[in-house]
């Protein structure tokens, strides 16, 4: 038997907390000495205390914990609750990190005048391409990151190349990639050899083969790294405006060199938009652009 000070040390909780739990009837001492009022605890009580602490860490109220203990909740049940809570916290953390990255990128944009960088843009014809893809009209940024990670592992390396899988490609039908709203996105892998069968790579993720239409004029820019997309899109937009081009279809991103997740700063991405030359421009717009 241990006095309260000794027990608090082996249980790694404060004596004050033990006294409070005793007062509310949640965790009582094994024995209370009548003459002195000293509380004594047994090592056998650690199991119950650890259950209380585990449930408290999950965010449950003391009243809820009391009810669960009365229902004799087992360690396996608590472990499952922990795993579910852990998954929730990890998802929240990833979402907050994505938002933080967006904030950092926007701050970076504020620090760079719009005229600093006029990129090298190539206008080229892109032929029709075989595409094995997953399409979601209500894609969240969290889901997109998960799929990107999944695809990067599934279709990486020489084995994937020998199986006829080329680089990862994303088609963005929405106006932009944003953590704040759902997006219409298609993500998949280009095929270097014919394939028609669907491919399931995870629960709820089945890829189907289709043909991406050819594009007569695709304005493309190649850059390195996955963390400066807004700046690259800004630069491409300045170039299109200067050359009198308008966007004529959904944008595409081709991951030419995939070093994700080990070295995202070494990934090489080609961003492209179908474009058409603007033939008629209002005189007042020309004056404002000059």
Buried (B, 14 or more C-beta within 10 A) or exposed (E): EBBBEEBBEEBEBEBEBBEEBBEEEBBBBBEEEEEEEEBBBEEEBEEEBBBBBBBBEBEBEBEEBBEBBEEEBEEEEBEEBBEEBEEEEEEEEBBEEBEEBBEEBEEEEEEEEEEEEEBEBEBEEBEEBBBBBBBBEEBBBBBBBBBBEBBBEBBBEEEBEEEBBBBBBBBBBBEEBEBEEBBBBBBBBBBBEEBEEEBEBEEEBEBBBBEBEEBEBBBBBBBBBBEBBBBBBBBBBBBBEEEEBEBBBBBBBBBBBBBBEEEEEEBBBBBBBBBEEEEEEEEEEEEEEE
